[in-house]
Amino acid sequence: MDRMSAKVAIVTGGARGLGGAAASALAAEGASVVVADILTDAGQEKVDEITAAGGTARFALLDVRDADAWARVVDESIAAYGGIDVLVNNAGIALPRTIEDATLDEFKHVMDINLYGPFLGIQAVLPALIARGSGSIINVSSNSTEMIVPTTTYYAASKAALANLTKTTAVHVALKGYEIRSNSIHPGPHATAILEAPEVARMPHIQQMRETVPLGRFGRPEDFGSLVVFLASDESTYITASEFFIDGGLSRVSYTNARG
Ligand SMILES: NC(=O)c1ccc[n+]([C@@H]2O[C@H](COP(=O)([O-])OP(=O)(O)OC[C@H]3O[C@@H](n4cnc5c(N)ncnc54)[C@H](O)[C@@H]3O)[C@@H](O)[C@H]2O)c1
């Protein structure tokens, strides 16, 4: 299990959920992983879990909205592991509102975390990837860029913008001649805390989606971890500016929006 040996990866929101699964999967393939999160206890637990399994990881306190914190995490990561090869911009939140219920302050809050956070991360980490001579940026978007659900006013906008930030970054670094790739992952529903939050779990479309997924189940965090490893590794060096849907085929099926 050495598809990521000698590589260093920062995973935001790495304490739990999909980011936690990505951190574990990268470490299991030999990466040194920086688990970056606002949750200190859960983040340290993830590090302990990885270490107990024989992997290499450290926790970094990071609010993705904070440019100074990003600079510190980059410095700490380089000091600890000698460089950075992979950035997984995974931290994100969902705050369900329709356009009638939405407020500008809430919208800005979601954009701060889901879009401007990854922007700050790319800017902070890019010099380290350039110094390394290669690298992979993986931005966690959502299949909400394809599946329109009326309560995802903030979320779907943030994730669609992130998908295009991924591509402008990809084409820029490629044209500069850097061997740095940038791709987005678009998960459908996976069984994590974001989906189990009461506000989200009671949404009618969640149950409807569960019944509609062609592959017959919601995603497992390990499914997501496998895709992250592929995009982070040298197995995908000709892949950039691309969107990867991991949703059991859900976004390719037409379905009737719930009304109410
Ligand atoms: N779970 C799903 O079904 C699903 C579907 C589509 C997309 N996604 C996306 O996948 C990503 C991970 O989702 P998840 O389900 O694992 O969520 P989660 O809530 O389980 O985990 C999110 C992690 O991000 C961290 N985080 C939140 N705000 C942060 C901030 N400001 N700075 C640093 N860390 C912060 C949290 O502490 C947490 O550890 C998100 O971007 C989400 O939008 C998830």
The ligand as a Gaussian input file, in Angstrom:
#p B3LYP/6-31G(d) Opt

LIG

0 1
 N      -21.841000      13.934000       2.988000
 C      -22.436000      14.153000       1.837000
 O      -23.426000      13.505000       1.510000
 C      -21.881000      15.177000       0.883000
 C      -22.457000      15.297000      -0.383000
 C      -21.943000      16.227000      -1.281000
 C      -20.868000      17.018000      -0.909000
 N      -20.332000      16.895000       0.340000
 C      -19.212000      17.765000       0.685000
 O      -18.170000      17.002000       1.233000
 C      -17.455000      17.787000       2.178000
 C      -17.381000      17.041000       3.498000
 O      -18.707000      16.802000       3.935000
 P      -19.039000      15.843000       5.170000
 O      -20.317000      15.217000       4.855000
 O      -17.873000      15.008000       5.510000
 O      -19.277000      16.947000       6.313000
 P      -19.020000      16.883000       7.880000
 O      -19.850000      17.964000       8.475000
 O      -19.132000      15.503000       8.408000
 O      -17.489000      17.307000       7.977000
 C      -17.075000      18.591000       7.584000
 C      -15.775000      18.899000       8.284000
 O      -15.403000      20.235000       7.923000
 C      -15.016000      20.921000       9.091000
 N      -15.221000      22.348000       8.932000
 C      -16.404000      23.011000       8.858000
 N      -16.183000      24.327000       8.779000
 C      -14.831000      24.495000       8.778000
 C      -13.973000      25.622000       8.708000
 N      -14.467000      26.874000       8.657000
 N      -12.636000      25.426000       8.721000
 C      -12.129000      24.175000       8.807000
 N      -12.875000      23.072000       8.886000
 C      -14.217000      23.239000       8.876000
 C      -15.896000      20.340000      10.183000
 O      -15.376000      20.596000      11.484000
 C      -15.901000      18.865000       9.817000
 O      -14.826000      18.160000      10.379000
 C      -18.179000      19.122000       2.268000
 O      -17.531000      20.069000       1.461000
 C      -19.550000      18.797000       1.733000
 O      -20.194000      19.919000       1.189000
 C      -20.815000      15.992000       1.246000

